[in-house]
Amino acid sequence: MGRVSEYSFISANLRAKISRILDAEFLLKCAEAKDLETLLMTFKDTDFAFLQEVYHKTADIKTCEKEVLDNEIAYNSYLFKHTKGAVRRFCESLALRYEADILKDVLRLWFDRAVRRRNIDGYTPYLHREPIVHTLPIDPVLNADSPEAVAELLSSTPYGKVVAPVLREAADTETLYGVETAVDAYVFRQMKESAEKLPPPDRRIAKEYTGLLIDIENLNRIVRLKHYFQFDSASIRAQLLPGGRRLPIRADFLADGFEEDVGGLVKRVFPDADGGSVGETTAPHFDRLLFVETVASGLKEKQAQKALGGNPFTVGTVIAFFILKRVEIRRIITLMNAKYYRLEKERIKELL
């Protein structure tokens, strides 16, 4: 009875919110809009009706993007309010992914200003500044003069200890990849640890989802590091995150599959994945990453539908909401940018 009582309210409310999420079929129809203004008009009876007014006032696509992301992040406070104990802590660990993305954006801008000596004034207004789980000292970090100063400013959050060992090396080598890997690894550790503290039915669902996210992140890293940066297999393995369920990071696995085309690697890791195939020698780098993103969205949506089809009195409904909302937001932003930059309809449909 306790589990039914704990989940009855949040499950019913989240399922009502999920019913309003815009699916791929609806957004593909929206892709027929002749321009951005017409597209935003198609959102008038949805949760994104506010975008028409935002664009009318600003004519700024980046402001629209920020408003969409702020809208998504705001749902975290709703989940925190209506969950408690181990379930709330797991929700907080899921929300860390948004917080980590913001922190990485801040560190990239700091890096551009302090290390590369670039002007960042045109980018800082679009940062999300409201606390999610922790309060990030965004503006002080942006204005910090050294890696040590950044680490000190972040010491009031768990991220201080995470980035301190790698920030100086990042500045010396002029690449933030190691810092971003450290931040991502921290977030996934928190997800795994909070999943372990859930009661058995929830624990199984949460661990399965966390493992899937780690597998997808590692797959993305393999493709990015191999095809953009020409890393060898040993260097790629050093940047992969532990804790996945299907994609082993053993030397023998990557050595065997290192020269495979992207489609072949995806099928080897996720034999039930949708998304077609991408050839190793013929596809541009962008299309390889797009293929991985498409596969990832499909896998996560399958996970969401599986959760929604199961026991409603588990953490599965919460996970399904996180998945479907994030996929929806990605598609909305993709669609807005595609219309803003006047991409062809067929290309837009590929991106969605």
Stockholm file with secondary structure:
# STOCKHOLM 1.0

chainA/1-352         MGRVSEYSFISANLRAKISRILDAEFLLKCAEAKDLETLLMTFKDTDFAFLQEVYHKTADIKTCEKEVLDNEIAYNSYLFKHTKGAVRRFCESLALRYEADILKDVLRLWFDRAVRRRNIDGYTPYLHREPIVHTLPIDPVLNADSPEAVAELLSSTPYGKVVAPVLREAADTETLYGVETAVDAYVFRQMKESAEKLPPPDRRIAKEYTGLLIDIENLNRIVRLKHYFQFDSASIRAQLLPGGRRLPIRADFLADGFEEDVGGLVKRVFPDADGGSVGETTAPHFDRLLFVETVASGLKEKQAQKALGGNPFTVGTVIAFFILKRVEIRRIITLMNAKYYRLEKERIKELL
#=GR chainA/1-352 SS CHHHHHHHHHHHHHHHHHTTSCCHHHHHHHTTCSSHHHHHHTTTTSTTTHHHHHHHHHCCHHHHHHHHHHHHHHHHHHHHHTCCHHHHHHHHHHHHHHHHHHHHHHHHHHHHHHTSCCCCTTTGGGSCCSCSSSCCCHHHHHTCSSHHHHHHHGGGSTHHHHHHHHHHHHHHHTCCHHHHHHHHHHHHHHHHHHHHTSCHHHHHHHHHHHHHHHHHHHHHHHHHHHHTTCCCHHHHHHTCCSCCSSCCCCHHHHHHHTTSCHHHHHHHHCTTCCSCCCCTTTSCHHHHHHHHHHHHHHHHHHHHHHHHTSCSSSTHHHHHHHHHHHHHHHHHHHHHHHHHTTCCHHHHHHHC
#=GC SS_cons         CHHHHHHHHHHHHHHHHHTTSCCHHHHHHHTTCSSHHHHHHTTTTSTTTHHHHHHHHHCCHHHHHHHHHHHHHHHHHHHHHTCCHHHHHHHHHHHHHHHHHHHHHHHHHHHHHHTSCCCCTTTGGGSCCSCSSSCCCHHHHHTCSSHHHHHHHGGGSTHHHHHHHHHHHHHHHTCCHHHHHHHHHHHHHHHHHHHHTSCHHHHHHHHHHHHHHHHHHHHHHHHHHHHTTCCCHHHHHHTCCSCCSSCCCCHHHHHHHTTSCHHHHHHHHCTTCCSCCCCTTTSCHHHHHHHHHHHHHHHHHHHHHHHHTSCSSSTHHHHHHHHHHHHHHHHHHHHHHHHHTTCCHHHHHHHC
//
